């Protein structure tokens, strides 16, 4: 990240994304996780509360990277635990659903980050899918993610 930012200061976000990619390859992960890029403007890179950001090449930059990585890993673990609890809740309410194709919708919710509220598959129509998602919300098995009324996204 420091090398890329030194060469191209305007490509800072790309540099952090690239740092996450290099980290994943170094640890032989199948996919990179957005760890450092999520912390790039976080408190680990501040000298003091509200102070200037620590930039590459400056004193304490390596320490800030280590702190940011530790904070990102802790955040990722908390998020994984929350998603696991939500997935268990979704699986637990599945037998309560009588709609055709509910199993397909539940599998999509477990497989994807977000699912359109007007999801159309071979079994539920988009209206039936909308009712199914409303039922899942009532059972607190899914959350509405978009905050919009016209095009809604649901997920764990």
C-alpha positions in Angstrom: 0.0 0.0 0.0 2.8 2.4 0.9 4.5 1.8 -2.4 1.4 2.4 -4.5 0.5 5.5 -2.5 4.0 6.9 -3.0 3.8 6.4 -6.7 0.1 7.5 -7.1 -1.3 9.5 -4.1 -4.6 9.7 -5.9 -4.9 5.8 -5.9 -5.0 5.4 -2.1 -8.2 3.3 -2.0 -6.8 1.0 -4.7 -3.6 0.7 -2.7 -5.5 -0.5 0.4 -7.6 -2.9 -1.8 -4.3 -4.2 -3.2 -2.9 -4.6 0.3 -5.8 -6.8 1.2 -5.3 -8.9 -1.9 -1.6 -9.4 -1.1 -2.4 -10.3 2.4 -4.9 -13.0 1.2 -2.4 -14.4 -1.2 0.3 -14.5 1.5 -2.0 -16.4 3.8 -3.2 -18.6 0.9 -6.8 -17.6 1.4 -9.2 -18.5 -1.4 -10.6 -14.9 -1.5 -9.4 -11.6 -0.1 -11.3 -9.9 2.7 -11.7 -6.2 2.9 -9.8 -5.8 6.1 -7.4 -2.9 5.6 -9.5 -1.0 3.2 -12.3 -0.9 5.8 -9.9 0.6 8.3 -8.0 3.0 5.9 -9.7 6.1 7.4 -10.3 4.6 10.8 -8.9 5.6 14.2 -5.8 3.4 13.9 -4.4 5.9 11.3 -5.0 9.0 13.5 -2.3 10.4 15.7 -4.8 11.6 18.3 -8.5 12.1 18.4 -9.4 14.3 15.4 -5.7 14.7 14.5 -4.0 14.3 11.1 -3.9 10.9 9.4 -0.7 8.9 9.6 0.5 8.6 6.0 2.8 6.0 4.4 6.5 6.7 5.2 5.7 8.7 8.3 6.6 7.6 11.8 4.3 4.9 13.3 2.8 4.0 9.9 3.7 0.3 10.3 2.3 0.3 13.8 -0.9 1.8 12.5 -1.2 -0.9 9.8 -0.8 -3.6 12.5 -3.5 -1.9 14.7 -5.8 -1.5 11.7 -5.4 -5.2 10.8 -6.1 -6.3 14.4 -9.2 -4.1 14.6 -10.4 -5.3 11.2 -9.9 -9.0 12.2 -11.9 -8.4 15.4 -14.7 -6.7 13.4 -14.8 -9.5 10.9 -15.1 -12.1 13.7 -17.9 -10.1 15.3 -19.7 -9.9 12.0 -19.2 -13.6 11.3 -20.7 -14.5 14.7 -23.7 -12.2 14.1 -24.3 -13.7 10.6 -24.0 -17.2 12.0 -26.7 -16.4 14.6 -29.0 -14.9 11.9 -28.5 -17.9 9.6 -29.4 -20.3 12.5 -32.5 -18.2 13.1 -33.5 -18.4 9.4 -33.0 -22.1 9.4 -35.1 -22.5 12.6 -38.1 -20.6 11.1 -38.0 -22.5 7.8 -40.4 -25.2 8.9 -43.0 -22.5 9.8 -43.2 -21.3 6.2 -45.8 -22.8 4.0 -45.2 -20.9 0.8 -44.2 -22.7 -2.4 -40.6 -22.3 -3.1 -39.7 -21.1 0.4 -36.8 -23.5 0.5 -35.3 -22.0 -2.6 -35.6 -18.5 -1.2 -34.1 -19.5 2.1 -31.2 -21.1 0.3 -30.6 -18.0 -1.8 -30.6 -15.9 1.4 -28.0 -18.2 2.9 -25.9 -18.2 -0.3 -26.0 -14.5 -1.2 -25.3 -11.2 0.6 -28.6 -9.7 -0.5 -31.7 -10.9 -2.3 -34.2 -8.7 -4.1 -37.6 -8.4 -2.5 -39.2 -9.1 -5.9 -37.2 -12.3 -6.4 -38.7 -14.4 -9.1 -38.0 -18.1 -9.3 -39.9 -20.9 -10.8 -42.2 -21.4 -7.8 -43.0 -18.1 -6.1 -44.3 -15.2 -8.1 -42.9 -11.8 -7.3 -46.0 -11.0 -5.2 -45.7 -14.3 -3.3 -42.0 -13.6 -2.8 -42.9 -10.2 -1.4 -45.3 -11.8 1.1 -42.7 -14.4 2.0 -40.1 -11.7 2.8 -42.7 -9.8 4.9 -43.3 -13.0 6.8 -39.6 -13.6 7.3 -39.3 -10.1 8.6 -42.1 -10.6 11.1 -40.3 -13.8 12.3 -37.1 -11.7 12.6 -35.3 -14.1 10.3 -34.2 -11.5 7.7 -33.6 -7.7 7.6 -34.5 -5.2 4.9 -31.1 -3.8 3.8 -31.9 -1.1 1.3 -34.1 1.2 3.3 -36.2 1.9 0.2 -39.9 1.2 -0.4 -39.7 0.8 -4.2 -36.8 -1.7 -4.6 -36.1 -3.7 -1.5 -33.2 -5.9 -0.7 -33.2 -8.5 2.1 -30.5 -10.4 3.8 -29.2 -11.8 7.0 
